[in-house]
Amino acid sequence: MRLTTRTNLALRTLMVCAVNPGRIVRKAEVATAINASENHLAQVVNQLGQVGFITTLRGRHGGFSLARPAEEISVGDVFRVFEGSLPFMECQTAENTCPLKGVCRLSAHLTRAVEAFYASLDPLMLSELVDCNDGLEAILALDPGARAIETGRCATAKLDA
């Protein structure tokens, strides 16, 4: 199984937003931070906004930010939005020309396996990917002087782990 570039960019974009809370981020900043084409990123940002992961703001001072806290954004949900409509194999398409259709039992098993993959990501929240992750923050923080993660909270989280 291989994730599409759109899913990868979507997750990276959400991570940038999570590392920069309370800040409207711009497409050009995110594209630079995650090494992506602005045109490709625009399509991903549009879809993230349509499904409610981010809030977009048009205009000269526009950009986008998380629509809800990172603790409420499931990685499984993000993957389903970007991968869920893509068939895993030919027999799951309307154009199925496989000579085994109707007798092959593999499709049902693969469908369950793909759903198990998504289900394993459902409890993983965006916050778990970014909180107390200094390396990630060093790469994705858009304001070098600002720290998105409170040191006290991270020290407590590390003790709990």
N, C-alpha and C positions, 0 to 999 in steps of 0.2 A: 504494500500500500504506500502511496506517495501523495503528500498533500500538495495542493495547487499553490502557485505563487500568490494568488489572491488571499488564501487562508493565511499564509505566512505573513503577508503584508498587513492583513487585518489584525493579527495578534500583535505584531510589532507596533502598529499604530496605537492600539489600545494600551500597550505597555508605555509608550511615550506619554500618552495622556495621563496614565496612572502615576508615572514618575514625576509629572509636573502638575500636581493637583491645584485646582483653583486658578489655572492659567489657560487662556485661550491659545491653543497652538496653531501654527499656520502650516499649510500643506508643504511649502518649500522647506521649512525647518525640519519637519518630519521626514521628508524625502531625503534630505541630507543626513539626518541622524540614522536612518535605517537603510541607507544606500539603495534607494528606489527611484524609479522614474516618476516625476510629478504627474504625468498623464495617467500612468497605471494606478498610482496612488489615488488620484481623483475619483476613479471608478470605485475603488475600495471604500474611500471615505463616504461617497454617496450611498453605497449600500449599508455601511455601518450606521449612517444617519437614518436611513429609511426603516431599519429594523429596531432602532431605539437604543443602540449601544452608545452613540455619541449625539451631542447636540451641536448643530452647526449654526454659524452666525455669518451671514453674507455681508459684503461691503468692504470698504477700505481697511477697517480694523477687524475684519472677520477672521474666522478660523473655526476651531472645534474643540470640544472638551468632552469628558465622560458624561453621559446622561444620568448615570447613577454611580454610587460608590463602587470601587474595584472589588469590594467584598461581595457584591451582588451580581457580578458578571462571571458566569460559568464558562470555562474554556470549551466544554462540550457544546454549549449553546452556540458559541462563535463558530466552532467547526461545523456544526449542523447547518448553519446559515450558509456558509461558503462551500461546503462539500456535499451536503445532503441531497441536492438535486442532481448530482453527477452520478451516473450509474457506475457501479464497481466493475461490472463485466457486461459483455454484449447481451446476454440473455435478459438483462434488466432494462433493455431499451425497446422502444416500439419497432425499431428496425432490426429486430433479432432475426438473423439468418442462420443461426446455428442448427445443424441437422439433428442435434440431440434434444431440441426443445420438446417439451411434453413428456420426456422420459428421464431426463437428467435430474439427479437429486442434489447436485452440488449447489445450485442457486439458493435454495432455502438455507443451507448451512452457511454460505457466504453472507447472506443477508443477516443472519443472526450474529455472525462474527463481526461484521461492520457495526451493527447496533451495539454489541458488547464493547467495541472500541470507543464509540461515542459515550456510552454509559460510564466507562471507566474515567472519562474526562469530565463528566458532569459535576462531581463534587470538587473539582479543582477550580478555585476562583482566581481571577486575575490578580488579586492582591497577594496571593501566595507566590506568584512569579516575581513580584516587584518589591514587596515589603522586605526591608533589611537586606537588600541585595546591593551592596555598595558598588560592585563592579558594573552591574547593569545601570545603576544611577549615574555613574561616571560617564557612561557612554550616551545615555538618553536624556540627562538633565539639560534643558535648554538654557537655563540661567546658571552659568557656572558658579556664581556666588551663593545661590540659593540651595538649600538642602531640602528635598521633598520629604525625607523621612526623618522623624524626630528621633534623635539618638537615644533618649530614654526608653521609648517604645521598643526600639530594636534591641536594646540591652535586655529588656524584660522578655521579649520574644525569644531571644537566644537562650535565656535561662530556662524557659518553658520547654524548649525543644529537646 
